[in-house]
Amino acid sequence: MPGGRTKMATALARLGVRLLMRPLEVGSDVAVGDAADAIVLLGAPLNPDGTLPAATAERARAALTLWRQGKAPVICAVGGHCPPGNDDTAIEREGVSRWLRAEGVPESALRVDRVSRSTRGNADRAAHLLLPEGRRRVWLVTQRFHMRRALLLFRRAGFDAIPFRIEAGLFDDNPRWALRRVVQEYGSWALLAVRAATARAGVLDPIASRR
């Protein structure tokens, strides 16, 4: 029965996510009420028509909520791009900052990067935008599967980064989507390990060298 197979696939995906997420989980000894210098909204895909895909919308809403609660005076939106072929669209030029402005965040409270296309790039560009302003303590906003690697890279970039994990939501509502993201995250960790090994060996990073 098709409905039964779908339920079984969903249940197996949920189990796979639960098992694979264990090494990726991070905790926080920081109270959500604590203040920071900025909120960093990590990049996620954008639709060329200006709407936000579900995962991107989750991050944007979480960052907006933190800002409205006064947890930091500035939102730094890094990365997040439309599919190839949409370079000249308004949403590609402005990114998620367009949505944030529509929700009432003033231009003076936004720092926007439209260059980076990876988490490592997000960290480097955030450092370029925020550290010269003395904004070192930052809330990182992303989904659970992504947080451990994001924390590592942002701390390496010079931030006192604290996690604001998006709980439940899409991650629980769509376990097959979550399983794909978690598996991809393991691939990103493998790439990070390869880069670290090549750096120790003094070998040029072949991916970075093409950028």
C-alpha positions, 0 to 999 in steps of 0.5 A: 500500500503506497500510504504504508510505504510512505509512512515507513520511509518517513519513520526510517528517515526519522530514525536515521536523523536521530542516530546521525545527529548525535555527533552533530548536536551541540549544547549551550551554557549561555542563557538565551537572555544574554546579550551579544554584539550581533546576530549572524544569520547564516546563508541558505538558498533563496528563490529568485521571486523573492520568497524564502524557502522553508529552511531560509525562512526559519533562520530569518524568523529566528534572527528577527525574533532575537533582534526584536527581543533586543538580544543584539543591535545588529543582524549580519546576513551572510551568503544565501544565493539564488539558483544559477542564472539569476545574478541580476535579480533584486533578491540576488543583489540584496539577499535575505536583507530584503525580507528583513527590511520589509519586517522592520529592520532598519538599514542601520541595523543590517550588515550584508554579505553577498559574496560568500557561498560556504560556511567557511566563507560566511565566517570570513565575511562576517569577520570582515564586516563585524570585527572592525566594529568591535562586534565579537560576541555573536549569536549564530542562527542556523539549524541543528545539523549545521551548528557544530561546524558553524561554531568551529569556523566562526570561532576560528575566524575570531568570534566569541560565537554562541549557538541559537539552535532552531528547534523542531520546525522543518527539521522535525516536520520533514524528516526526509529533508532533514536526513538529506541535510544531515548526510550532506553535513557529514560530507562537509565535515569530510571536506573540512578534514581534507582541507586541514590535512592538506594544510598540515602537509603544506599542499595548496587547497584545490577548491580554494584555489579555483575561487 
